[in-house]
Amino acid sequence: MKTLIPLIVMVSALALSIPTVAETPQEKGFRIAAKSDRMDRGFGSSIAQLEMTLKNAAGQTTTRTLEIKTQEKPNEDVGDKSVTLFFTPPDVEGTALLSHAKILDSDDQWLYLPELARVKRISSSNKSGPFVGSEFAFEDLTAAELGKYSYEWLEETTLDGMAVDKIKQTPRYKRSGYTYLIAYIDQDISQLRKIEFYNRGATHFKTLTQSEFKNYGGTIYRPMMQEMNNHLTGKSTTLRAKSYKFGIDLDDNEFKPSALSQL
């Protein structure tokens, strides 16, 4: 027993002398992004009722109501599916977008336009275009799956009084309209608070801010307010959530292109 304490001291000193391997910025960026992504998983399927407001450079606004159904895929290597359906006003009533998120391939998307009474597949070259006149691109309407990006931690900073991690996200998937994104993830509940979008010319041209987060049980949070500002045009689009419902039983057939005209 007399030799036990010196031995413990010697082993402890040796352990303290071994250098630890520091995280690279890429490893740290992925770790933080993965925590944020995985905290919000496990909801199964959901239905969100939202109000979209479009504001032009002159300050004039147009309001629309819509619904987004999401079918979560538990496997991170398989993208989620979603259907966006507009109810009002009459000029967009019945317009629907079906999105099948992919990881490294281009997302599959189909748009149903009631006035044409047909379903149109969105080509990968057009996904950076505006979605029904909003500041959201078709590309923004698919699930931001973890494996779609490479990550690089840039710095710890503050945003609206919150401590956040600033992370560069570079698309790994084909034909993105973005060179990279700068994401701000808060250190309290690991939610994405802001994204700065850089176009193919590496110009910061859009910013998405998310606020008024609400907890829906466990680690699942959702923003009640999202605002996309276009710095080149002076236009903006806001999405205000009216309600979220989780654990909804959604049939696979609802997420097929042939179902869009029947919604």
N, C-alpha and C positions, 0 to 999 in steps of 0.2 A: 504493500500500500504506500510505502514511502516513495516509491519511484513513480507512482501514478500521476501525481500533480505536476512534477517537472515534465513528464511525457506529454500531458495535455497542453501545458504551456508551450512546449516545443512545437507540437503539431499545429496549434492555433497560430503561432508566429509564422510557421511555414506557409499556412493557408493564406494568411494576410499578405505574404510576400509574393504570391503568385499573381501576375497581372491578369485582370479581367479583359475579355475581348469586348470592345465597345461596339455598339450597333452602328452599322453604316447608315447614312441618311436614307438609303433605299429601304433597308430593313425596318427602320423606325417608322418611315412613312407608311409602309405596308401594314405594320402592326397596328398603328392607330386607325388606319382606314378599315382594316379587317374587324377591329373591335366595334367600330361604329356600325358597320354593315351587319355583323352577326347579332348585335344587340336587338336589331329590329326584325330579325327573322323569327319564324315559328308562328306567324299569325294565321297560316293556312291560306285563306282567301278573304278578300275584303271588298266592300262597296263604299265608295266615297261620293257624297253629294257636294257639289261645289258651285261657286259663282265666279265667273270670269269677267273681268272688266278690262277693256281695251281703251287706252288713252293715246290720242295722237299728239303731235308736237304742239298743236294749238290748245291742248287741254280738253278737247271734246272726248266724251266717253261713250262707250257702247257696252251693255251688259248682257251676258249669256249665262244660261244655267246648263249644267252638265253632270254626268255621272261617270265614274271610273270604276270598273270592276277589275280586280286583280286576282289571278290564280298563282299562288306561290309554288315554286318548285323547290323542295327541300335540298336537293343536290346543288351545290354551288357551281357545278360545271354545266348546269342546265338553266337557261334563262327563264324568268317569269313570263307570263302571258297577261295581257290586259286589253280591255275594250273601253274606249272613250265614246260616249254617246251624248249628243246635244239635244236639249229639249226646247229651248227658246233662245232668241226670237225666231219667228217663222222662217227667215232666210237661211237659218242653219239647222232648223228642226229636223231630226232624223239623221243628220250627218254622223257617221260613226267611223272610228279608227281602231283597227285591230293590230296589235303589236305582239310579235313573238321575239323576245330578246334573245340574242345569241351572245357568245363570249368573244371569240376572235373573228367570226364571220360577220357579215353585215346583217343587221336585224331584218326580220321579215315583217313587212307592214302592208296593210290593205286599207284603202279608204273607200267608204260608201257615200256616194253623193245622190240624195233623193231625186234631184231634178234630172239627173241622167239615168236614174234607176239601174245603176250598175256598180259593181265593185272594181276598183282600180288598184292594181298593185303598185306600190311606191318603189321606184327604182333606187338603187343605192346611191346613184349620183344626185338624186333630188332630196335626200334626207336632211340636208342642211338648210333647205328652204323653209319659209314660215308655215306654221300649221294654222289653217283657216284664218289667216290674216293677223295672227297673234305674234308676239315676240318670242314664242317658243318654237323651236324647230322640230320637225318630225323626229329628229335624232334625240331630242330632249324628252320625248314622250315614252321612251322605252325604259325599262328598269336599268339603273346604273349598277350592273353586276360588278362584283369585286374584281373578277378576273379580266374585265375589259381594259384595265389600265395598269400601267407601271407607276410606281409611287416614289416620291423623293421628299423627305421632310426638309423644310426650309428653315423654319424658326418658330419659337414660341412668341406670341404677341398678344395684344388685347383687341377685342372687338366689342363695342358697346359695353365696356366695363367688364367683359368676361375674358378669362384666360383661354386662349385658343391655340391650336397647333396649325401652322400654315404648311400646306402640302401641295406639291406639284403633281398633277395627274396627267399622264401622257397616254392618249388612246392607243391600244394595241390592235384594235379591230380595224377592218378595212374601210377605206373611203370616209373617214370622219371629216366633218366640216371644221373641226377644231385641231389646232396644232397642239395645244395643251390647255389645262384648266388649273386654276389655283383655288384650292379648297380650304375653308376655315372650319375646323372641327373643335367644338368646345370641350374643355377638360372636365366639365362637371358631369354631364349626362351623355357625352360622346355623340352629340348630334351635329349634323352638317348645317352651319349657320349661314354660310355665304360661299358662292362660287363665282369666280371671274373667268370668263370665256375668252380665249384668244383664237382668232380666226386663222385661216391658212396663211395669211400674211403676218402672223404673230402679233396682230394688233388686238389690244383689249377692247372689245366692242360690246360685250354684254355682261351684266352682273345679275345674278339671282340671289336674293336674300330670303331667308326663311325665319319666321318668328312665331311667337305665341304657341310654343310647343305644349301639347297635352299628352299626359300619360294614359295609356289604355291598358294598363296592367303589366306587371313585371318590368321588363326593360323596353317595352314597345312604346315609342313616342311618335307623334305625327305633328307637323307644323299646321296650324290653322290658317296661316297667311304665308303666301309665296308671292314675290314680286320680281319680275324680270324687266330690267331696264336696258334699252338699247342706246348706247352712248353715241352712236353715229347718226341715228335718226331722231332722237329725242322722244321716241315712243316707249310706252311701257304696257305690260300686261300683268294684272294681279289675279291670283287664284285664292279665294277665301273658302275654306272648308266649312260646310254647314253641319256635316255629320260624317262619322266613320263607323262602319260596322265590320266586325271581324268574326272569323270562324263561320262564314257563310258557305253553304253548300252550293257550289257552282258546277254545273255540268260541263264536261269537256266540249260538248257540241256548241256551247255558247262562244267558244274561242276559235271557231272555224270561219273562213271567209264567207261561206255560203249562208251563215247565220246573220250577217250584217244587215241584209235587206229585210229581215224579219223582226228586228228589234223595235 
